[in-house]
């Protein structure tokens, strides 16, 4: 199968997910971060649900001809004052406290002379306006208003709003179960001695951590050694684990090396291939497929820099689409290049770096190393600049489209 571009690959994934049917479930608001709302969130009451004071001061029925008021009492937040406040009288009130029904104005603490003790008198300073400093009931919305539409990802801000509305549980699209596979005889776990030819399994940590960033919690991990004498056992184990997976994400073993076993595993799963290679650098060694059960398979390069690119360009937008997010595509911003690049580009090249802001415009600064195996600079990356194929020289001041990854660079 011929190689496809990033856009063509995303189009293929979008076609696959056109017929997707989401399963809904109810989860606790505190556990919903990263999930996607399956129903509109409605305000169960007016917000706010009562007239409340915008600041510390004195609530009263304002009379422009009255300059002194007798203090009848003190209202703290959460306290309801149900005794009528008559003309010439006031109650001291705290920020957020319900304003008595017979009061129409709150005078700021700073505009009052007097101790404010119960039974004492206060004098109003300066010109006042009837209705001041009261947040009216329903100012933000009325009961029944759609506050957050379905298809919205639950963030900390969304959790805050849900809790503020009194929600305990919320209806979301069920999150998929994910199987993460790494491969390679050269891969070892941290803690083992790093002998010649071996490397630590950074891709497993990268993929699992990035999945966690997206809210995916049901993740199983397994390593395929690519050793010929363990092939049958490992394939059998992958097939067993895949029975409980909706999505399979692998790293390594998707190219044309002698010991690349992932294609054989995909074949055993009955996978229908969408693409076998992507027209990009780095990250060309990528694979996409769907099994007869509807499981999605993403095969990423074993090189961390290339896997990082494939993850953000192909996997992230597709997983966002899979979760039910309406605006699932990766935002692209035209940026002025702040660096020199000289490299032949037979395919589109996605350069790792960061977007910074200066002189009133966004600028892109490339990492010093951004090849397939580069790893140490990933912590600063928050964007990928797309240098179109055929463009071999980039100079400061040139403008290119830059994919924003939503990752904050280190300071």
N, C-alpha and C positions, 0 to 999 in steps of 0.2 A: 504494500500500500504506500502511495506517495506521501511525502511529508506535507504537513499543512501549516499554515501560519497560526499565530496565537488567536487572531480573530476568527479564523475558520474553525479552530478547535473549540472555542467558546460557543460558536454557533451550533456545532454538533452536540455539545452538552446541553444547550438550551432546547434543542429538538428532542433529546432524550427525556428531559424533564417536563416537556409540555403536557404529557399525559400522567404526570405524577399525582397521586392522591395522598394528601396528608392525613395522618392519623392524629386526632386531637387528644389531649389529656389535661387534667387539672393538676397544677403543682403549686406548692406553697410559694408565696411571693419571694421569700428569702432564698429559695432554691431556683428561681426562674431566670437568673442572669444568663444571658447568651441565648435564651430561647426566643421564639417569635410568637407574638400574640396571634391567636387563632380567631379571636372575636374583638369587636370594638370594645374599648373600655368606656363605660358610661359613668357620668357623675351621679351617684346615688342621692345626693342632696344638692341644694344650692351651695356654691363655693364663693365666699364663706357662707356658712349656714345661718349667720346672724349678723346684725350690724355690730361692728367692733371698733374699738378705739385704735387709731393709727399710732398713738404715742402716749407717753405718760402725761397726765394733765387733769383737767376737771370737766366732767360732763354736766351739761345744764341745758335748760330751755332758754336760748339766747334772747335777751331783750336789749336792744341798743341803748335804751334809756336807763338801764340798770348797770351800775359800775361795781357794786358790791354784792357778794353772795355768801350765804351761810352754808357751811359744810355739814351735810347730813350723815355722811358715812364714807367708807373707803371700799372700792371694788377692785379685787385682784383678778388676775387671769383665771378663768374658769368659774368665777362667782357671778351669780345672777342676782341683780337688784330689782326686786319686784314692788318696792314702795314708790308711789308717785313722787317725783321731784318737782316741786311747785316753783312758781316764779320767785326769783330772789334766792333760790336755794341751789346747791350743786353737790355733786359727789366726786370725791377724788377717784380717779380711774387709772389703771395701769394698761400698758400696751397689750392689745389683744383681748382685753376684757369686753364682755357684751355691754353695749351701750343701753341704758334703761330706755324703755319705750317712750317715756315722757321727756327725754332729752333729745335735742336736735343738733348739738354742737359740742365739740371738745376743745377746750382752751389749753394750749401748751403750758407745761409746768413753768417754762422760762418767761411766760408773759403774765405771771401772777405774782402779786405781793401778798405775803401772809404765810403762816406756818402750815396751813392746810390741815390742822387738827380738827377732829369732829367737834362741832359747836362753835368753832372760830369763824372769823370772816376773812374773805380774800378780796383783793381789789384787782380788777383786770387792767392791764397796761396796754396801751396802743389800740389801734383799730382792728376789730374782729369782723368775721363774716359768718353768717349763719350757715351751718352745715359743715364747717371746717373740721378736718382731721377725723372724720368718720369713714371707715371702709364699709360701704353698703352691702347688705346681704345680696349674694349672687353677682357681685362685681366681676369675678373671674368667669363664672358660667352658672347656668341654671340647671336644676336637676334634669337628668335625661340627656344632657349634651354629650356628644362624642368627644371625649377628652384626648384619647390616644387611639388612632385607627389600627385595625388588625393589619398584620404584615409588618408591624414595628418590632425591631429587636429590643428585648428587655435589657436595659442598661441600669447603672446605679441610679440615674436620674428617674428612669421609668419606675424602678422599685420604690423610690422616694414618693412619687406621685401616687402609686397604687396604695402604699401604706397610708399616705395622707388622706386618701379617700375611704379608708377603712377596709380595703380588700385584704383577705387572709390568703385566699387562693386565686389563681388566675388561669384562664384557658389558653393553652399554647399548643403549637404543633409539636408532636412527639419528636424528641431528638434521636438521631440514628445511632446505632451501635457501629463502632469503627474498629477495624483490625489493621494495625500498623505492622508492616513487615520490613525488616532490614535484611540485607544479604551480603555475603562476601566472606571468604575464608580469612581475609586479612583483618577482619573486624574483631576487636576485643572490647571487653567492658572496662571502665575505669576501675583502678585498683589492681589490675593485672599488670605484670611487667611489660613495658613497651619495647619489645625486641624488634630487630631490624625487619622491615617489611610490614609491620602491624600498625594499625591506627585505631584510635578509640571510636566508639559508636556514637559520634556526635549527632548524626542524622536522626537517630531514634529520639534523642532528647529534643532536637529542634522540632520535629514533626509533632511529637506529643505535647510539647509546650505551646506550639502555635495552635494546635487543636484546642487546648485549654483556653487560650486567648479568645477563641471564637465561641466558647461556651460548650464545647463537646466534652462530656465527662465519661461516657461509656466507651472506654478505649481499652483494647487488648493488644499486647505486644508479643511479637515472636521474631526470632532471628533464624534465617536460613543460611547455613554455612557454605553452601555451594560445593561441599565435599562429595565426590562421586559415591563414596561408600555409605553416605547418609542420605542420599537423594530420596530414596523411596520412603524412608521414615519421615523425613521432613515434609515431603509432599503430602503424605497421609495426615500429618499433624495440621498443616495449613488447611487442608480440605475440611478437617474436623472443626477447626476454629472458625472457618468461613461460614459454617452453618448458622452461627450466631451473629453474623455481621451484615450490616446493610451497605457499608462502604469499606473498600479495601484500599489502603494506601501503602505502596511499597517504595523502597529506596534502594537503588542499585540493581544490577542484574537485568536491565531492560535493553541493553545494547546488543552488540554482536560478538561479544567475547566468548572464548571457548567454554568458560565456566558459568556463563549467565544462565541461570535456571528459571528465572521468573516467567519467560515465555511458555515454558513447559507447564508451570503451575497454572498460568492463565488458561492454557489449552485444556487442562484437566477440569477447570471450573466451567468449561463450555463458553468462555467469554467471546462475545462478538466485538471485534476490534473496531474502534472508531478512528484511531490514528496510531502510527508506530514511531513517529518522529515529528518534531516541531521545527519549523524553519526559523530558528533563532539561535543566538549565541549569547552567553552560555545557556545550556539547558535543552539542547536538541534531543538528547536521549530521554525522551518522554513517551509515555504510553497511556492510551485511554481506551476503556472497554466497558461493556455492560454484559452481565451474565444473564442466562435465561430467567433467573429469579428476580431480575431487576437490580441486582447489586452493581454499584458503580466501582470501577477499578481505576485508580490513578497510579501510574508507574513513573517515579521520579529518578533522576540521575543519582548515582552514588556519590558524586562529588558535591560537597556542601554548598559551594557557591551556585552551582547549576541547579541543585535541588531547591535552594532558596528562591531562585527566579521562577522555576516551574511551579512552586507552591503558590507564590503570590499572583502570578499571571494566569494560571489555569485552575488550581485547586480552590483557592479562596473564593473567587466569584462564583464558581459552580456550587460550592458548599453553601454560600449565602443564598443562592437561588434555591438549593435543595431545602434549606431551612424554612423557606417561605418569605424571605425578605423581598419587598417590592423593588427597592432600588439596590440591586445586587451587584451591578457592575463596578469596576474599580475606577475612581475618578481620575481624569487626566488633566493636567494643568500645563499650559505652555510656559516654559521657563527659559530664561537667558542662561546660557552656559557660562560657568565661571572657571573653565579649565580648558586645557589643550588635550585633544585625543587624536591619536594617529594609529589606525588599525584598519586593515582591509575587512570589509563587511560584505560577504557573499549573501548573508541573511541579515535580517533585522538584528541589531545588537542591543541588548538591554543592560545598561551600565548601572551598577550599584553606586549609590551615593546619597546625598541628603539635600533637601530643599531648605534654603535659608532666605530670609527677607532683608532686603537693603535697597536703598535708593528708590523706594516706592514700588519695587517689583520683585517677584520671586526669582531666585537664582538657584542653579543646580551645581553642586560641587561633587565631583566624582571621587570615589575611593581610589586610593593609590593602586590597589590590586583589586581586580574584579573579574578574574578568570574563573574557570569551572571549579578549581580546587580551593579557591580563596575562602578563608573562614574567619580569620581574626578581626577583620573590619566590619563584620556583619552587625555588631552592636550599634554602630553609628548610622545604619542605613534606614532611611524613611521613605525612599523613593527609587524608582528605576527610570532612567532616561532611555527613551527608544531612539536609537540612531538607525534610520532606515537603511536597508540594503543598498549598496552602491555608493553610500556616503563614507568616504575613507578618511576625511580630515574634518575635525571639529575645532573651532577657534572660540576663544572668549567673545561673548556678544552674540554668537549664533543662538537661534531659538529652536527648541525641540519640545515635543510632547513628553511629559513626565508623569508616570503612574505614581499616585500617592498611596503609600502602603498603610498609613495610619499608625506607623510606629514612630515614637519620639526618639530623636537622636540623643546620645549622651551629651552632657554639658562639659 
